[in-house]
Amino acid sequence: MPTGMQVTRLLSTSALPVSGQAKKAKTGILLLNMGGPQKTDQVHDYLLRIMTDRDMIQLPVQSRLGPYIAKRRTPDVQKKYEEIGGGSPILKWTKRQGELLCHKLDQLSPETGPHKYYIAFRYVSPFTEDAISEIEKDGVEKVVIFSQYPQYSCATTGSSLNAIYSYMKNKTRDTNVKWSLIDRWPTHPLLAKTIADRITTELKQFPKEKQKDVMLLFSAHSLPLRAVKRGDPYPSEVGATVQLVMQELGFCNPYSLVWQSKVGPLPWLEPYTEDAIKGYVKQGKKNFILVPVAFVNEHIETLHEMDIEYCQDLGKEVGVECMRRAAAPNDHPLFISALADIVTSHMKSDQKINPKFLTRCPHCVNNKCHLSKTWFAELCT
């Protein structure tokens, strides 16, 4: 956790866009995320990969039901992407974050530079194998695997790490390359400050006399209760982030943690964001700010589900006075400083892999998870 002086140093280093990455990097930063289709004709394959990934979602007869659901949902999801500009901006924001991160790392940690970022998306190009092939081609000396999900879930970070394991387990690996892993960072103080600042910006858009009564709804992607019962740490880590953000804000407003983006008929974490809005309106709440607490950049869940389905359509339906949405971290200077501090602190630490990651959920029945964690323990030592 950075001290006051360290925060000042982090923020005083200008985060400027760079024209290109170093040709010969010493340290590679492998950024993990879900990704999103850049064009509507990529939507079907994107959904197909999600619906057939048992780390993400478990379905009966998944080899048949997964493709069926993907095909059935494609037209509706394509329409949603058309309504937000024709594609997901995740790649654009991840590139921007990677550029600013490496620019700052080169200044804060010249002894490990030059630094170069690599993007490993789970369900759309650039894929895991593409990023690792590029890393091997560049001949970097050190690789930091950096999950861009602040809170760990077996369905998100876990799936991305399993993809790395599946691709690399049978490959001949250069033992001179040092690997390490950042698998979660839900309580980093600069992450909390970033989200708090995004909230404060939106609060100022309400009349002064109403600002203290604005309901803050921290909305995160839901998770099947089956995964929660298995021991997935995601709900508790999201809750930890919310608590730290509200502490940063001095607990200035009423707030609640809610869950969005449920898929399929099985029970998921509740209360759902839509139902929570309706419930609070019935209790007399009329002003809301939706806060993406587990998304680090804009994508369909923020731009369509939050902005259009909730703020616009649902808000009108239930008669709210005003419902706004806090921006995702994106390229906020505080957020870039958070990323840089996480990486620099990690590289200076003797701990190359989190013992929590190496500990399976108490009711885990996924043998691939066991094999993957065992393999990563060896990779990062």
PADREN-869360 format. One record per residue: residue in three letters; x, z, y of N, C-alpha, C in turn. Coordinates in steps of 0.001 Angstrom, whole numbers, padded with zeros to 6 digits, always signed. Example, Ala and Ser with C-alpha at 12.3 -4.5 7.8 and 13.67 -1.06 7.14 Angstrom:
% PADREN-869360
ALA+013190+007800-005690+012300+007800-004500+013200+007800-003300 SER+012850+007080-002250+013670+007140-001060+012900+007870+000030 
//
This chain:
% PADREN-869360
MET+000849+000000-001187+000000+000000+000000+000885+000000+001238 PRO+000703-000932+002168+001596-001032+003308+001405+000111+004300 THR+002494+000550+004926+002413+001547+005982+002021+000861+007273 GLY+001785+001671+008328+001427+001095+009624+002474+000123+010135 MET+003757+000487+010002+004833-000389+010475+004882-001671+009657 GLN+004623-001543+008334+004650-002734+007489+003509-003679+007836 VAL+002330-003098+008138+001202-003935+008555+001539-004679+009831 THR+002168-003970+010785+002558-004614+012032+003501-005769+011766 ARG+004453-005562+010868+005413-006625+010546+004712-007810+009904 LEU+003789-007518+008992+003067-008587+008315+002280-009424+009300 LEU+001600-008757+010242+000746-009481+011171+001532-010158+012278 SER+002726-009669+012557+003515-010270+013629+004170-011575+013203 THR+004212-011811+011897+004779-013051+011396+003728-014132+011492 SER+003934-015136+012311+002907-016154+012541+002612-016916+011273 ALA+001307-017126+011023+000870-017891+009859+000497-019289+010313 LEU+001478-020179+010345+001257-021534+010830+001176-022512+009678 PRO+000370-023563+009825+000321-024569+008767+001663-025252+008622 VAL+001987-025644+007412+003258-026316+007169+002986-027741+006737 SER+003912-028607+007005+003708-030032+006748+003891-030388+005287 GLY+004575-029547+004538+004793-029842+003124+005514-028695+002463 GLN+005574-028683+001156+006241-027610+000450+007700-027968+000195 ALA+008492-026914-000027+009913-027124-000272+010121-027987-001504 LYS+011073-028906-001433+011329-029796-002565+011902-029042-003751 LYS+012754-028054-003474+013366-027273-004538+013002-025813-004332 ALA+011956-025358-005022+011493-023988-004863+012223-023069-005828 LYS+012430-021841-005391+013035-020824-006240+011955-020010-006945 THR+010875-019721-006203+009772-018931-006746+008467-019706-006648 GLY+007755-019791-007760+006453-020445-007768+005346-019409-007796 ILE+004313-019629-006985+003147-018758-006953+001991-019530-007579 LEU+001569-019121-008761+000522-019822-009498-000823-019193-009167 LEU-001635-019891-008361-002909-019375-007878-004025-019731-008854 LEU-004685-018718-009389-005754-018918-010364-007117-018794-009693 ASN-008004-019735-009990-009374-019649-009496-010269-020510-010376 MET-011569-020390-010166-012529-021153-010952-012519-022627-010572 GLY-012392-022909-009276-012465-024274-008788-013895-024712-008584 GLY-014059-025906-008066-015386-026454-007822-015290-027953-007673 PRO-016338-028687-008053-016302-030153-007980-016186-030649-006539 GLN-015223-031530-006313-015073-032088-004971-016081-033210-004696 LYS-016630-033794-005768-017623-034856-005645-018753-034575-006618 THR-019933-035112-006310-021087-034827-007163-020940-035419-008551 ASP-020147-036501-008705-020004-037077-010048-019112-036227-010952 GLN-018526-035151-010414-017736-034216-011225-018569-033032-011710 VAL-019813-032935-011227-020621-031743-011492-020900-031561-012978 HIS-021270-032619-013687-021615-032470-015098-020452-031920-015913 ASP-019271-032517-015762-018120-032055-016537-017727-030632-016157 TYR-017887-030312-014885-017615-028958-014396-018540-027959-015086 LEU-019832-028250-015115-020795-027370-015768-020558-027300-017274 LEU-020201-028438-017853-019957-028485-019296-018817-027551-019679 ARG-017749-027548-018900-016607-026670-019196-017001-025206-019065 ILE-017842-024885-018078-018298-023508-017912-019171-023093-019085 MET-020120-023938-019435-021108-023588-020455-020540-023586-021874 THR-019365-024133-022054-018741-024108-023382-017540-023171-023437 ASP-017317-022407-022360-016225-021432-022311-016774-020067-022714 ARG-016433-019605-023882-016979-018336-024373-016390-017118-023657 ASP-015304-017312-022923-014806-016229-022082-015712-016036-020869 MET-016314-017131-020400-017192-017079-019234-018611-016665-019609 ILE-019150-017287-020645-020536-017032-021024-020679-017215-022528 GLN-021446-016334-023158-021656-016430-024596-023091-016873-024862 LEU-023235-017974-025583-024547-018527-025900-024676-018684-027412 PRO-025883-018549-027955-026061-018860-029375-025887-020357-029606 VAL-025233-020710-030695-024958-022121-031015-024391-022817-029767 GLN-023329-022237-029218-022819-022665-027912-022373-024124-027895 SER-021863-024632-029006-021394-026018-029035-022524-027012-028807 ARG-023760-026589-029077-024917-027461-028844-025694-027057-027601 LEU-025913-025744-027450-026711-025271-026318-025974-025425-024996 GLY-024646-025205-024995-023863-025352-023766-023981-026740-023167 PRO-023704-027805-023936-023848-029161-023400-025281-029469-022950 TYR-026278-028933-023656-027678-029165-023278-027971-028560-021906 ILE-027530-027302-021697-027773-026639-020414-027040-027366-019285 ALA-025787-027772-019554-025012-028488-018536-025716-029774-018112 LYS-026200-030526-019083-026884-031789-018785-028173-031540-018014 ARG-028929-030526-018426-030201-030229-017775-030016-029746-016340 ARG-028953-028985-016084-028746-028403-014752-028049-029353-013782 THR-027423-030397-014293-026615-031270-013442-027361-031823-012228 PRO-028547-032432-012370-029215-033005-011188-029493-031972-010100 ASP-029935-030770-010500-030241-029731-009519-028977-029264-008807 VAL-027904-029074-009557-026648-028616-008941-026049-029715-008061 GLN-026158-030964-008477-025688-032070-007639-026408-032081-006296 LYS-027709-031842-006323-028490-031802-005085-027994-030698-004169 LYS-027665-029547-004764-027165-028441-003951-025831-028795-003306 TYR-024959-029452-004048-023677-029856-003461-023876-030893-002363 GLU-024833-031779-002531-025134-032752-001478-025571-032045-000198 GLU-026298-030948-000348-026800-030210+000807-025719-029426+001536 ILE-024558-029243+000909-023456-028547+001603-022306-029497+001914 GLY-022596-030807+001891-021573-031766+002301-021040-032658+001207 GLY-021551-032532-000018-021147-033450-001074-020138-032912-002068 GLY-019648-031697-001851-018665-031147-002782-018226-029756-002367 SER-017452-029133-003244-016973-027777-002991-015723-027786-002104 PRO-015620-026839-001159-014410-026740-000333-013345-025820-000918 ILE-013519-025381-002175-012564-024416-002743-011139-024963-002755 LEU-010975-026222-003145-009617-026786-003199-008993-026810-001813 LYS-009773-027207-000811-009257-027239+000558-008796-025858+001001 TRP-009631-024846+000752-009271-023497+001187-008112-022928+000382 THR-008063-023231-000911-006963-022711-001734-005634-023325-001308 LYS-005639-024614-000992-004419-025249-000474-003991-024602+000834 ARG-004945-024383+001716-004649-023764+003005-004062-022367+002801 GLN-004694-021590+001934-004195-020241+001661-002798-020285+001039 GLY-002576-021237+000116-001265-021358-000511-000181-021717+000487 GLU-000496-022647+001398+000480-023053+002415+000846-021885+003321 LEU-000176-021184+003820+000079-020067+004726+000785-018918+004017 LEU+000421-018684+002765+001067-017630+001983+002550-017923+001816 CYS+002891-019125+001392+004303-019454+001149+005101-019494+002446 HIS+004474-019934+003521+005135-019910+004830+005508-018475+005197 LYS+004585-017541+004961+004846-016145+005295+005857-015518+004326 LEU+005751-015882+003042+006701-015348+002057+008132-015783+002360 ASP+008302-017011+002801+009642-017493+003142+010267-016648+004243 GLN+009421-016109+005130+009924-015272+006216+010111-013824+005790 LEU+009146-013304+004999+009196-011896+004604+010166-011627+003467 SER+010359-012625+002592+011196-012432+001408+012109-013633+001200 PRO+013037-013885+002136+013901-015064+002013+014766-015055+000756 GLU+015033-013860+000222+015884-013774-000964+015200-014364-002203 THR+013870-014452-002207+013159-015052-003341+012666-016459-003016 GLY+012977-016948-001820+012534-018274-001409+013559-019349-001714 PRO+013185-020602-001484+011873-021055-001009+010773-020802-002037 HIS+009536-020628-001507+008369-020392-002341+007474-021627-002341 LYS+006856-021874-003467+005933-023001-003571+004691-022554-004339 TYR+003525-022942-003845+002294-022574-004539+001865-023683-005495 TYR+001205-023272-006555+000635-024187-007540-000796-023731-007805 ILE-001724-024646-007944-003130-024307-008132-003550-024588-009562 ALA-004096-023561-010220-004600-023704-011587-006085-023372-011586 PHE-006919-024399-011493-008359-024202-011573-008786-024177-013035 ARG-009887-023499-013283-010348-023333-014661-011242-024471-015138 TYR-012079-024988-014237-013115-025913-014703-013098-027276-014019 VAL-012126-027518-013172-012025-028805-012486-010569-028991-012069 SER-010160-030208-011875-008773-030506-011480-008453-029899-010119 PRO-007203-029400-009959-006064-029375-010877-006197-028266-011923 PHE-006070-028648-013183-006248-027729-014284-004978-026910-014535 THR-005130-025903-015392-004024-025025-015757-002816-025819-016257 GLU-003061-026754-017174-001949-027519-017753-001239-028375-016712 ASP-002003-028863-015703-001395-029653-014630-000429-028805-013815 ALA-000877-027594-013473-000051-026704-012659+001211-026284-013403 ILE+001079-025929-014670+002241-025483-015440+003224-026624-015657 SER+002711-027816-015877+003599-028984-016023+004397-029213-014748 GLU+003752-029035-013608+004443-029212-012325+005495-028125-012128 ILE+005163-026901-012527+006129-025801-012440+007361-026103-013282 GLU+007151-026574-014504+008264-026887-015397+009102-028037-014837 LYS+008447-029015-014258+009154-030159-013675+010023-029725-012498 ASP+009496-028787-011701+010235-028343-010512+011402-027424-010846 GLY+011390-026822-012031+012506-025982-012439+012670-024714-011628 VAL+011553-024059-011293+011645-022813-010520+012270-021713-011378 GLU+012829-020704-010706+013499-019603-011403+012539-018465-011741 LYS+011474-018342-010948+010543-017227-011112+009127-017726-010858 VAL+008188-017255-011672+006779-017611-011488+005958-016332-011377 VAL+005188-016230-010301+004248-015129-010123+002842-015681-010338 ILE+002206-015272-011417+000815-015652-011666-000050-014744-010798 PHE-000843-015343-009914-001569-014571-008904-003055-014929-008969 SER-003846-014065-009578-005288-014297-009646-005907-014210-008256 GLN-006731-015185-007915-007411-015168-006620-008790-014517-006713 TYR-009069-013883-007842-010235-013007-007948-009754-011588-007656 PRO-010154-010970-006533-009655-009624-006237-010003-008599-007312 GLN-011214-008739-007891-011666-007807-008917-011587-008505-010278 TYR-011032-007813-011248-010816-008405-012563-012100-008447-013380 SER-012328-009578-014041-013358-009684-015065-012811-010534-016199 CYS-013229-010215-017410-012832-011031-018560-013343-012457-018408 ALA-014460-012634-017672-015066-013954-017515-014356-014820-016482 THR-013588-014215-015592-012946-014982-014511-011426-014975-014694 THR-010765-013915-014239-009319-013824-014425-008949-013891-015904 GLY-009721-013191-016733-009435-013191-018165-009480-014580-018761 SER-010480-015369-018377-010603-016736-018879-009433-017601-018417 SER-009042-017450-017147-007913-018234-016623-006617-017886-017345 LEU-006416-016607-017620-005193-016192-018317-005214-016636-019776 ASN-006382-016620-020388-006488-017136-021752-006173-018623-021806 ALA-006535-019341-020734-006226-020775-020672-004711-020997-020597 ILE-004010-020153-019834-002545-020240-019777-001955-019971-021161 TYR-002448-018931-021804-001975-018587-023150-002203-019741-024126 SER-003406-020319-024109-003738-021399-025042-002827-022606-024845 TYR-002489-022878-023595-001659-024049-023313-000190-023806-023636 MET+000299-022590-023390+001731-022334-023479+002196-021725-024799 LYS+001271-021199-025616+001680-020404-026765+002542-021167-027770 ASN+002306-022468-027903+003056-023263-028877+004117-024158-028242 LYS+004296-023994-026925+005298-024788-026221+006650-024087-026239 THR+007708-024868-026216+009044-024301-026072+009220-023859-024629 ARG+009499-022595-024414+009556-022040-023070+011002-021767-022661 ASP+011302-022086-021404+012610-021795-020841+012718-020295-020602 THR+013510-019611-021397+013610-018156-021306+014352-017692-020057 ASN+014960-018623-019332+015631-018256-018081+014646-018092-016926 VAL+013434-018611-017085+012411-018479-016047+011712-017132-016200 LYS+011677-016362-015116+011067-015040-015135+009602-015142-014703 TRP+008715-014564-015521+007282-014591-015235+006772-013181-014950 SER+005784-013091-014056+005115-011813-013816+003669-012100-013432 LEU+002855-011058-013412+001409-011254-013266+000792-010259-012287 ILE+000006-010803-011345-000863-010005-010471-002286-010309-010913 ASP-002906-009370-011597-004201-009666-012215-005399-009144-011435 ARG-005172-008253-010430-006289-007715-009635-005739-007008-008409 TRP-006560-006912-007372-006148-006241-006135-007389-005837-005324 PRO-008327-005096-005933-009611-004817-005286-009555-003835-004128 THR-008489-003024-004071-008446-001980-003038-007283-002166-002070 HIS-006800-003392-001953-005736-003586-000972-006303-003368+000431 PRO-005631-002560+001259-006193-002206+002578-006443-003399+003485 LEU-005601-004431+003397-005807-005584+004274-006952-006468+003801 LEU-007273-006431+002521-008489-007095+002047-009702-006409+002667 ALA-009707-005078+002623-010817-004328+003213-010925-004579+004711 LYS-009787-004624+005391-009805-004890+006831-010333-006292+007134 THR-009996-007256+006289-010479-008622+006486-011996-008671+006393 ILE-012542-008097+005327-013991-008119+005135-014688-007336+006233 ALA-014103-006206+006623-014683-005407+007699-014721-006187+009002 ASP-013669-006933+009283-013626-007729+010505-014674-008841+010476 ARG-014858-009466+009313-015899-010491+009179-017281-009883+009446 ILE-017509-008663+008973-018791-007994+009198-018985-007667+010675 THR-017941-007133+011292-018013-006767+012706-018344-007981+013569 THR-017744-009113+013223-018024-010356+013957-019510-010696+013906 GLU-020126-010541+012742-021550-010862+012612-022437-009802+013259 LEU-022031-008535+013195-022821-007472+013818-022997-007707+015310 LYS-021984-008273+015932-022033-008517+017378-023072-009556+017762 GLN-023567-010310+016781-024572-011337+017061-025987-010749+017147 PHE-026135-009473+016777-027432-008811+016858-027551-008080+018201 PRO-028770-007891+018712-028946-007084+019929-028361-005693+019740 LYS-027734-005151+020765-027047-003866+020663-027933-002765+020116 GLU-029185-002767+020539-030080-001693+020131-030458-001775+018648 LYS-030155-002888+018010-030503-003056+016600-029289-003053+015670 GLN-028088-003055+016230-026896-003222+015412-026732-002125+014358 LYS-027044-000867+014720-026840+000229+013773-027830+000215+012609 ASP-028910-000523+012767-029929-000578+011715-029786-001796+010812 VAL-028812-002656+011095-028619-003849+010268-028190-003430+008866 MET-028872-003957+007877-028563-003649+006475-027448-004552+005985 LEU-026378-003964+005485-025262-004729+004932-025453-004853+003428 LEU-025621-006086+002958-025775-006329+001530-024512-006998+001007 PHE-023690-006235+000304-022486-006774-000321-022925-007489-001603 SER-022756-008801-001615-023255-009594-002739-022094-010173-003543 ALA-022117-009911-004841-021076-010417-005745-021755-011143-006903 HIS-021009-012039-007533-021539-012753-008701-021866-011741-009784 SER-023066-011839-010337-023485-010898-011362-022736-011135-012667 LEU-023000-010264-013632-022310-010299-014925-023318-009908-016002 PRO-023298-010563-017149-024221-010169-018219-024017-008705-018612 LEU-025123-008005-018854-025020-006595-019244-024241-006424-020538 ARG-024250-007448-021368-023468-007403-022601-021988-007178-022283 ALA-021501-007861-021227-020103-007695-020825-019857-006317-020217 VAL-020823-005821-019455-020696-004496-018854-020612-003429-019947 LYS-021487-003535-020937-021495-002565-022031-020207-002641-022861 ARG-019608-003819-022896-018354-003991-023624-017210-003259-022931 GLY-017360-003050-021609-016330-002321-020874-015642-003130-019801 ASP-016195-004300-019432-015595-005132-018395-015477-004321-017098 PRO-014278-004284-016473-014063-003426-015304-014607-003978-013994 TYR-015117-005195-014014-015537-005882-012782-016505-005069-011914 PRO-017602-004514-012441-018540-003801-011558-017896-002639-010812 SER-017066-001859-011494-016448-000708-010834-015435-001155-009787 GLU-014737-002251-010048-013739-002724-009083-014404-003323-007848 VAL-015535-004013-008033-016285-004512-006876-016785-003327-006052 GLY-017301-002303-006741-017756-001111-006033-016643-000439-005245 ALA-015437-000446-005796-014294+000146-005095-013981-000609-003807 THR-014085-001942-003870-013859-002750-002667-014895-002429-001602 VAL-016156-002352-002008-017234-002040-001058-016983-000695-000379 GLN-016627+000304-001173-016404+001638-000616-015276+001618+000411 LEU-014211+000888+000120-013077+000831+001040-013439+000090+002330 VAL-014243-000969+002219-014691-001698+003410-015541-000787+004294 MET-016478-000063+003683-017332+000818+004477-016529+001960+005100 GLN-015516+002420+004401-014632+003432+004984-013922+002865+006200 GLU-013487+001618+006095-012840+000949+007231-013799+000832+008417 LEU-015073+000637+008124-016098+000499+009172-016634+001841+009646 GLY-016149+002929+009071-016648+004248+009443-018073+004485+008976 PHE-018470+003819+007900-019829+003945+007354-020869+003807+008468 CYS-020692+002748+009255-021475+002560+010477-022897+002088+010230 ASN-023182+001539+009055-024488+000933+008794-024973+001270+007389 PRO-026278+001172+007159-026760+001269+005780-026222+000092+004974 TYR-025965+000313+003685-025361-000757+002884-025762-000612+001430 SER-025605-001696+000686-025898-001682-000739-025105-002789-001417 LEU-024782-002568-002686-024111-003584-003500-025167-004274-004357 VAL-025237-005606-004254-026231-006387-004983-025540-007540-005704 TRP-026287-008237-006571-025668-009201-007472-026423-010526-007466 GLN-025704-011627-007469-026307-012948-007369-025832-013857-008496 SER-026448-015056-008554-025985-016165-009408-026173-015925-010900 LYS-027225-015227-011286-027539-015039-012702-027799-016398-013358 VAL-027324-016539-014591-027527-017772-015349-028099-017416-016724 GLY-029178-018083-017123-029713-017891-018472-030700-016736-018574 PRO-031282-016551-019764-032371-015591-019955-031945-014156-020253 LEU-030691-013933-020607-030246-012590-020986-030165-011682-019765 PRO-030267-010357-019949-030193-009420-018813-028799-009375-018184 TRP-028774-009376-016854-027536-009317-016081-027590-008096-015170 LEU-026443-007819-014533-026351-006729-013562-027391-006902-012452 GLU-028071-005817-012121-029036-005800-011027-028694-004642-010087 PRO-029325-004596-008886-030397-005448-008383-029890-006817-007948 TYR-030706-007838-008192-030361-009176-007746-030509-009250-006223 THR-029665-010047-005608-029653-010151-004146-031031-010507-003599 GLU-031674-011489-004202-033001-011918-003741-034011-010783-003815 ASP-034010-010060-004942-034960-008961-005108-034655-007815-004152 ALA-033373-007577-003896-032994-006496-002981-033485-006803-001568 ILE-033347-008035-001130-033830-008421+000202-035335-008170+000300 LYS-036066-008609-000715-037518-008404-000713-037864-006920-000696 GLY-037125-006130-001486-037393-004705-001556-037138-003995-000240 TYR-036032-004331+000413-035712-003673+001680-036663-004091+002797 VAL-037133-005329+002752-038129-005759+003740-039402-004928+003581 LYS-039802-004667+002346-040977-003834+002098-040765-002416+002606 GLN-039486-001966+002632-039178-000629+003135-039049-000591+004658 GLY-039204-001763+005286-039172-001815+006743-037908-002383+007348 LYS-036944-002766+006523-035723-003376+007044-036018-004809+007489 LYS-035497-005162+008658-035801-006490+009199-034558-007310+009534 ASN-033383-006670+009513-032147-007355+009888-031082-007115+008818 PHE-030408-008194+008445-029464-008126+007324-028199-008928+007616 ILE-027092-008482+007010-025881-009295+006903-025510-009357+005428 LEU-025422-010559+004892-024949-010752+003526-023429-010851+003554 VAL-022773-010115+002660-021309-010048+002667-020764-010503+001315 PRO-020072-011643+001271-019424-012051+000010-018215-011166-000251 VAL-018336-010264-001219-017306-009253-001425-016354-009609-002559 ALA-016692-010624-003361-015823-010992-004485-015378-012449-004419 PHE-015684-013129-003319-015298-014537-003136-014272-014624-002009 VAL-013134-015250-002241-012100-015302-001210-012164-016566-000368 ASN-013029-017508-000759-013184-018712+000060-014609-019234-000094 GLU-014981-020102+000834-016337-020640+000810-016519-021566-000392 HIS-017696-021479-000994-018053-022382-002083-019571-022369-002218 ILE-020092-022928-003312-021535-023135-003388-022321-021828-003331 GLU-021753-020718-003859-022478-019456-003826-022622-018902-002413 THR-021676-019212-001531-021810-018759-000144-022566-019786+000693 LEU-022173-021041+000576-022714-022078+001458-024135-022496+001106 HIS-024494-022404-000166-025859-022770-000537-026697-021548-000893 GLU-026251-020782-001880-027074-019660-002334-027308-018643-001225 MET-026228-018227-000541-026386-017241+000523-026981-017843+001794 ASP-026388-018949+002267-026783-019499+003562-028154-020172+003545 ILE-028396-020984+002521-029640-021763+002485-030750-021023+001741 GLU-030456-020602+000500-031511-020004-000321-031932-018629+000180 TYR-030972-017823+000670-031309-016474+001112-031549-016395+002623 CYS-030508-016700+003398-030634-016543+004855-031716-017448+005446 GLN-031794-018668+004969-032726-019633+005551-034106-019556+004873 ASP-034171-019886+003588-035464-020015+002914-036127-018663+002641 LEU-035403-017744+001997-035985-016453+001669-036270-015636+002926 GLY-035361-015709+003898-035570-014985+005138-036869-015377+005818 LYS-037140-016661+005827-038395-017160+006416-039598-016723+005589 GLU-039438-016755+004270-040541-016404+003374-040977-014958+003527 VAL-040013-014037+003640-040364-012610+003678-040468-012063+005092 GLY-040159-012878+006093-040371-012486+007475-039324-011571+008076 VAL-038048-011797+007752-037000-010998+008395-036855-011431+009850 GLU-036358-010524+010674-036076-010884+012065-034823-011748+012138 CYS-033761-011286+011450-032492-012023+011461-031699-011681+010207 MET-031223-012697+009554-030336-012492+008406-029143-013438+008557 ARG-027970-012850+008640-026748-013613+008826-025836-013398+007622 ARG-024779-014198+007556-023839-014085+006445-022415-013999+006966 ALA-021692-012970+006541-020277-012838+006924-019470-013926+006234 ALA-018519-014493+006950-017669-015541+006375-016784-014966+005277 ALA-016437-015805+004321-015452-015427+003306-014087-015260+003979 PRO-013127-014630+003313-011803-014437+003919-011137-015728+004383 ASN-011223-016799+003590-010663-018102+003969-009222-017971+004476 ASP-008971-018374+005734-007601-018291+006264-007467-017240+007363 HIS-008292-016212+007309-008199-015111+008264-006767-014562+008228 PRO-006136-014367+009386-004743-013874+009401-004540-012579+008626 LEU-005508-011664+008695-005387-010428+007931-005364-010701+006434 PHE-006147-011677+006012-006212-011989+004592-004916-012624+004112 ILE-004359-013526+004897-003074-014132+004524-001997-013058+004455 SER-002065-012100+005369-001120-010990+005332-001331-010139+004091 ALA-002588-009986+003673-002872-009247+002441-002220-009938+001251 LEU-002423-011250+001143-001834-012002+000034-000311-011864+000032 ALA+000283-011984+001211+001744-011909+001309+002253-010527+000919 ASP+001543-009476+001349+001975-008125+001011+001827-007860-000481 ILE+000747-008366-001079+000546-008190-002513+001698-008814-003294 VAL+002084-010031-002906+003142-010735-003635+004502-010100-003394 THR+004832-009794-002139+006152-009216-001850+006303-007841-002508 SER+005253-007029-002454+005313-005710-003085+005471-005852-004598 HIS+004778-006828-005158+004859-007070-006592+006274-007502-007002 MET+006862-008406-006229+008191-008904-006584+009263-007830-006461 LYS+009041-006840-005589+009993-005750-005427+009785-004649-006467 SER+008654-004675-007131+008329-003632-008097+008982-003892-009449 ASP+009193-002827-010193+009710-002964-011553+008596-003313-012545 GLN+007365-003146-012105+006220-003403-012993+005799-004867-012877 LYS+006078-005647-013897+005801-007080-013877+004433-007435-014427 ILE+003787-006457-015069+002449-006681-015613+001709-005351-015607 ASN+000433-005396-015290-000379-004208-015128-000773-003629-016494 PRO-000471-002354-016759-000887-001756-018041-002395-001839-018263 LYS-003155-001836-017175-004603-001957-017300-004983-003298-017919 PHE-004282-004369-017506-004563-005678-018091-004262-005690-019581 LEU-003200-005006-019972-002803-004997-021382-003728-004140-022249 THR-004609-003374-021607-005563-002534-022324-006871-003288-022505 ARG-007277-003499-023728-008522-004219-023983-009733-003352-023643 CYS-010862-004011-023375-012115-003276-023188-012393-002462-024453 PRO-012998-001284-024331-013171-000419-025509-013982-001048-026640 HIS-014887-001961-026289-015695-002599-027328-015386-004092-027445 CYS-014168-004485-027130-013769-005895-027209-013760-006356-028669 VAL-014360-007520-028893-014363-008111-030234-013748-009503-030217 ASN-013114-009851-029094-012527-011178-028918-011061-011139-029359 ASN-010763-011685-030520-009397-011652-031025-008446-012449-030140 LYS-008980-013495-029489-008155-014285-028583-007653-013418-027430 CYS-008495-012507-026984-008099-011583-025918-006908-010745-026381 HIS-006969-010232-027592-005870-009436-028146-004581-010256-028225 LEU-004681-011474-028755-003497-012328-028887-002923-012693-027527 SER-003808-012974-026569-003373-013351-025227-002625-012214-024546 LYS-003183-011012-024605-002540-009870-023952-001183-009565-024589 THR-001113-009685-025897+000159-009471-026586+001192-010493-026141 TRP+000756-011734-026002+001647-012808-025569+002117-012596-024131 PHE+001212-012194-023233+001587-011952-021834+002545-010773-021704 ALA+002365-009761-022553+003281-008618-022526+004711-009069-022788 GLU+004859-010029-023703+006184-010574-024003+006662-011504-022896 LEU+005752-012340-022373+006120-013290-021328+006665-012604-020094 CYS+006081-011475-019743+006414-010816-018469+007434-009693-018610 THR+008188-009685-019723+009240-008684-019867+010592-009383-019920 
//
